Amino acid sequence: MSIKFKIIGFALLVSCFWIIVPVVHADVNQDKIEQLRKEIEELEKRDAQLKKEAEQYRGNIAETQAQANTLKNQIQNLKNQIGVLETNIKLTGKKIDKTQVEIVGVQENILTTQEKMDYQRLTIGQLLLYLAKRDNESLVGILMKSENLSDYFNDAQYALTVNSTLLDVVNNLQKAEAQLSTQKEDLEGKKKSLETLRQQANAQKASLADTTSSKNKILATTKGQEDAYQKLLAETEELQRQANLEIFRLEDQLRQAINPNSLPIARSGILMKPAEGTKSQSYGCIETAFARRNYPSCNNKKGGFHNGLDIAAKYGTPLHSAEDGRVIAVGNAPYAYGVWAAIEHSNGLVTAYTHMSLRSVSVGQEVKRGDIVGNMGSTGLSTGSHIHFMVYAPKTFTTKQSTISGLLPIGATLNPLDYI
């Protein structure tokens, strides 16, 4: 058999080995990926339905929370909160299912790419062997094997074709390696998302248990009687006032001792707003009947001192870290801040996020600016869904176990609007 036909046979073998076999396998993987895509579409439809259910519950909360001064409305309000949490748990479960399906899809893509790369590497090896063998033959030897001069030139042309094919295969291998790197990064990102969702599901279940317990406790204490509830409400409000006074006394001493040189220069943008919504109360002395009744006296008893910025929005609104930092404390203060978390930032400031329906972070966790740290709620001293956002001066933050209201965040507070 002539050299020409051997080369043609080799070229056909390479083509079959490099192109046909991976394509057949890719078709099998493509069927599986298509099936996964359909599963994701179904999960996304269910996801949309659950979001509508949660939105309906949030609307109900907004209606009943303002009228929660009766037992009936308070119980209904808690039932609506339970409904939101139960729906969100289902929603998170669907997101977990979707992410798991997406992970399988990426793993299939990685497998296909890796197999393609294996075939390409093998093809490169075969082409290199052929070119090396040809380079080792002398010109006289090649001419002697050729039946005539025309065969020799044809063989030389085939050698050039093989060399060109080699370059193409190497180029395709490099592209596949880049694709594989991207797919692996995508896989790691989805795995991290899955772990975050699982943590979120656990936090939602814990919040559901707490809210259900609160509802059952009110019913057990009042035995369903309105007058008993009104007595409980009055006792609770008194405890809330005492907790606020306790916080004010501790923090006022710290505020007076602030070294102005230790503070970051106050300017807009150092911190981001923790949530979008309506500013319902500013920082400082507020001269309203509610402030005078619930906060420590200020300005000759004309107002009450408010140590943070209140932003109101729908129940469950995401709360975001105001800047990069590390979670240094978490707690629950039933008659004050409710469920809260505090984050220390590189500029020394500490920010606190309170009244959360759901806390998504834990002590020691590193967070980035804009990361979700929890969801807006109405735990603790609260008449509606909002966040009471506090900013503390550097090296003044601590926690105190209150005899009235659980674990409290304490520090020299600053006006958040000086930094947002």
Buried (B, 14 or more C-beta within 10 A) or exposed (E): EBBBEBBEEBBEEBEEBBEEEBEEBBEEBBEBBEEBEEBBEEBEEBBEEBEEBBBBBBEBBBEBBEEBEBBEBBBBBBBBBBBBBBBBBBBBBBBBBBBBBBBBBBEBBBBBBEBBBEBBBBBBEBBEEBBEEBEEEEEEEBBEBBEEEEBBEBBEEBBEEBEEBBEEBBEBBEEBEEBBEEBEEBBEEBEEBBEBBEBBBEBBBBBBEBBBEBBEEBBEEBEEEEEBBBEBBEEEBEBBBBBBBBBBEBBBEBBEEBEEEEBBEEEEEBBBBBBEBEEBBBBBBBEEEEBBEBBBBBEEEEBBBBBBBBBBBBBBBBBBBBBBBBBBBBBBBBBBBBBBBBBBBEBBBBBBBBBBBBBBBEEEBEBEEEBBBBBBBBBBBBBBBBBBBBBBBBBBBBBBEBEBBBBBBBBBBBBBBBBB
